Amino acid sequence: MSLAVFERISQIHSWVISQRDQGHTIGFVPTMGALHAGHQSLIELATGHCDRVVASVFVNPTQFNNAEDLKKYPRTLEADLALLEKSGCHAVFCPSIDEMYEPGEQTQRWDFGALSNSLEGEFRPGHFDGVLTIVKKLFLATEPNKAFFGEKDFQQLAIIKRMTEVEKLPIEIIAGPTIRENNGLAMSSRNTRLSEDEKIIALHISRVLLESARSGKNTDPVQLENQANADLKAIDGLRLEYCSLVNASDFEPLTQWPTEKTVLLVAAFVGEVRLIDNVIIP
């Protein structure tokens, strides 16, 4: 079936209901557009789990705490629709801001301790309130059986899982692995804003993360985090915001290795572009 494109909540909701009435399961992949192979992998993952796949393309203003970042965020809808259709997506929801938010509407407030208040929560105040507010709205519009998110945004993935549990939404959250360029750089819509020289600098983020993962639990966790911080701070042209090793489930910092998996997360600026990446240490 060809890709169906909808701009109104009522339209996508009716389409989903019609598919459910035919006995189909619904998978949902929310995006902010400027799609790349990482998004494509999520669509393909969803097609393997569900009968019908819905994507959304919506640059959500409430999750930007930097107006210039919102202004410069790449918008490539025509190319996005072509990639979605090629990847096997069945429907896409492309709403306007007015469709998703009432005039003057405030984001819902969420507090999940370190999970929402540390790292991205600390450096981007209000970011997760905006993310969770729009994700909840999109979930209610599309009513999926399963929703798919990439592990590159690991903290976002974890907090969406928590919100879904707290709100008692009957949606299974499925994670897709981080997709990297051949050179190791994590794919991101913001990579298009990097110059060729800046891309070379950005490669050091994945290099340090992957070296840390290879050391893994053979190294003291505090020493591992300190070494990763030192390595990243030594890179000319890279401005480190944080490099933290935490429990994957609750984002509490580590003093010794737990039995559960951990994750080392980085946020850094290369030029004007803020990049995030992480590596899981089982």
C-alpha positions in Angstrom: 0.0 0.0 0.0 1.2 3.5 -0.7 2.2 6.0 2.0 -0.8 7.8 3.4 -0.1 11.4 4.6 -2.2 13.1 7.3 -2.1 16.5 8.9 -4.9 16.3 11.4 -5.3 14.3 14.6 -8.8 13.3 13.6 -7.5 11.9 10.3 -4.6 9.8 11.6 -6.8 8.6 14.5 -9.5 7.5 12.0 -7.0 5.7 9.9 -5.6 3.8 12.9 -9.0 2.8 14.0 -9.8 1.5 10.5 -6.6 -0.6 10.5 -7.4 -2.0 14.0 -10.9 -2.9 12.8 -9.2 -5.1 10.2 -7.3 -6.9 12.9 -3.9 -5.1 12.2 -1.4 -4.2 14.9 0.0 -0.7 14.9 3.7 0.3 15.2 4.6 3.9 15.7 7.9 5.7 15.0 7.9 9.4 16.1 10.5 11.6 14.4 11.4 15.3 14.0 12.2 14.8 10.3 15.6 15.2 8.6 15.5 11.4 8.4 18.5 9.2 7.9 19.5 5.6 8.0 18.9 5.5 11.8 15.3 6.4 11.3 15.0 3.9 8.4 16.2 1.2 10.7 13.5 2.0 13.2 10.8 1.8 10.4 12.2 -1.5 9.3 12.3 -2.8 12.9 8.6 -1.7 13.3 7.6 -3.5 10.1 9.0 -6.7 11.6 6.9 -6.4 14.7 3.6 -4.9 13.5 1.2 -5.1 10.6 0.9 -1.4 10.0 3.6 1.2 10.7 2.8 4.9 11.4 5.6 7.6 11.6 5.3 11.2 12.6 7.3 14.1 11.4 7.0 17.1 13.8 9.6 19.5 14.9 8.4 19.9 18.5 9.1 23.5 19.7 8.6 22.8 23.4 11.6 20.5 23.7 14.0 23.2 22.4 15.5 25.3 25.2 17.6 27.2 22.6 15.6 29.2 20.0 18.5 29.3 17.6 18.7 25.5 17.6 15.0 25.3 16.8 15.4 27.8 14.0 18.4 25.9 12.4 16.9 22.4 12.8 16.9 20.9 9.3 13.5 20.4 7.7 13.4 18.1 4.6 9.8 16.8 4.4 9.8 15.8 0.7 12.9 13.6 1.2 11.5 12.3 4.5 8.3 11.1 2.8 10.3 9.4 0.1 12.5 7.6 2.7 9.4 6.5 4.7 7.7 5.0 1.7 10.9 3.2 0.6 11.3 1.8 4.2 7.8 0.3 4.2 6.0 2.8 6.3 2.2 2.8 5.8 1.1 6.2 7.1 2.8 9.4 8.3 1.4 12.2 10.6 2.7 15.6 9.8 0.8 18.1 12.0 1.2 21.8 12.4 2.1 23.3 15.8 -1.4 24.6 16.1 -2.8 21.1 15.6 -0.7 19.8 18.5 -0.9 22.7 21.0 -3.6 25.1 22.1 -2.6 28.8 22.2 -0.6 29.4 25.3 -0.6 25.7 26.3 2.1 24.8 28.9 4.0 21.5 28.9 3.1 18.9 31.5 5.7 18.7 34.3 7.5 15.4 35.0 9.9 14.5 37.8 11.5 11.0 37.8 14.5 11.9 40.0 17.9 11.4 38.4 16.3 9.9 35.3 14.7 13.2 34.4 16.9 15.7 36.3 20.4 14.7 35.4 22.5 15.1 32.3 20.1 16.2 29.5 17.6 17.2 32.2 20.2 19.4 33.9 21.8 21.0 30.8 18.5 21.4 28.9 15.9 22.7 31.4 12.4 21.9 30.3 13.6 19.6 27.5 12.1 16.4 28.8 8.8 18.1 29.8 8.5 19.0 26.1 9.5 15.6 24.9 7.1 13.7 27.2 4.3 16.2 26.5 4.4 15.7 22.8 5.1 11.9 22.9 2.0 11.5 25.1 0.0 13.5 22.6 1.3 11.5 19.7 0.6 8.2 21.5 -3.0 9.3 22.1 -3.4 10.3 18.5 -2.0 7.1 17.0 -2.8 4.5 19.8 0.0 2.1 18.8 0.5 -1.4 20.1 4.3 -0.7 20.0 6.4 2.3 19.7 10.0 2.4 18.5 12.9 4.7 19.7 16.6 4.7 19.0 19.2 4.0 21.8 21.3 7.0 20.6 18.9 9.1 22.7 19.3 6.7 25.6 18.0 9.0 28.4 15.0 10.0 26.3 14.3 6.3 25.7 14.5 5.5 29.4 12.3 8.4 30.4 9.6 7.6 27.8 9.5 4.1 29.1 9.0 5.5 32.6 6.3 7.9 31.5 4.4 5.1 29.6 4.4 3.0 32.8 3.3 5.9 35.0 0.5 6.9 32.7 -0.5 3.2 32.3 -0.5 3.5 28.5 -0.9 0.0 26.9 2.1 0.5 24.6 5.2 -1.6 24.4 8.4 0.5 24.0 11.0 -1.2 21.8 14.6 0.1 21.4 16.5 0.1 18.2 20.4 0.1 18.3 22.4 3.2 17.6 23.2 3.4 13.8 26.6 4.7 13.0 28.4 5.9 9.9 31.2 3.6 8.7 33.7 5.7 10.6 31.8 5.3 13.8 30.0 8.7 14.0 26.5 8.2 15.5 23.9 9.2 12.9 22.0 12.4 13.7 19.9 14.9 11.9 22.3 17.5 13.3 25.3 16.0 11.5 24.2 17.8 8.4 25.2 21.1 10.1 28.8 19.9 10.6 31.5 21.0 8.2 33.9 18.3 7.0 36.6 19.4 9.5 34.0 19.4 12.3 32.9 15.8 11.4 36.6 14.7 11.9 36.5 16.3 15.4 33.2 14.7 16.2 34.6 11.3 15.5 36.5 11.5 18.7 33.3 11.1 20.7 32.5 7.7 19.4 36.2 6.7 19.5 36.5 7.5 23.2 33.1 5.8 24.0 34.0 2.6 22.1 37.5 2.5 23.8 35.8 2.8 27.1 33.4 0.0 26.3 36.3 -2.2 25.4 37.9 -1.5 28.8 34.5 -2.2 30.4 34.3 -3.7 33.8 38.0 -4.6 33.8 38.5 -1.0 34.9 37.3 0.8 38.0 34.1 2.7 37.0 35.3 6.0 38.5 38.6 5.6 36.7 36.9 4.8 33.5 34.7 7.8 33.6 37.6 10.1 34.6 39.7 8.8 31.7 36.9 9.3 29.2 36.4 12.9 30.4 40.1 13.6 30.2 40.4 12.2 26.7 37.4 14.2 25.4 38.6 17.5 27.1 41.9 17.1 25.3 40.3 17.3 21.9 40.8 20.6 20.2 37.6 22.0 18.8 35.4 19.9 21.1 33.6 21.5 24.0 32.5 18.8 26.5 29.3 19.3 28.4 29.2 16.0 30.2 30.6 12.5 30.1 28.9 10.4 32.8 28.7 6.7 33.6 25.4 5.8 35.2 23.0 2.9 35.9 21.0 2.3 32.8 17.7 2.0 34.6 17.7 5.0 37.0 20.7 7.1 35.9 22.2 7.1 39.3 26.0 7.6 39.2 28.4 4.7 39.9 31.0 4.2 42.5 31.3 0.4 41.8 30.1 -1.9 39.1 26.5 -3.1 39.6 25.1 -6.4 38.3 22.7 -4.5 35.9 23.9 -2.8 32.7 25.4 0.6 32.7 25.7 3.3 30.1 28.4 6.0 29.4 26.8 9.1 28.0 28.4 12.1 26.3 27.1 15.5 25.2 29.5 17.9 23.5 29.6 20.9 21.2 31.5 20.8 17.9 31.3 24.3 16.6 27.7 25.4 17.1 26.4 21.9 16.9 25.5 19.9 20.0 26.0 16.2 19.7 25.1 13.3 22.0 26.2 9.7 22.0 26.5 6.8 24.4 27.7 3.3 24.8 26.1 0.5 26.8 28.4 -1.5 29.1 26.6 -4.7 30.0 
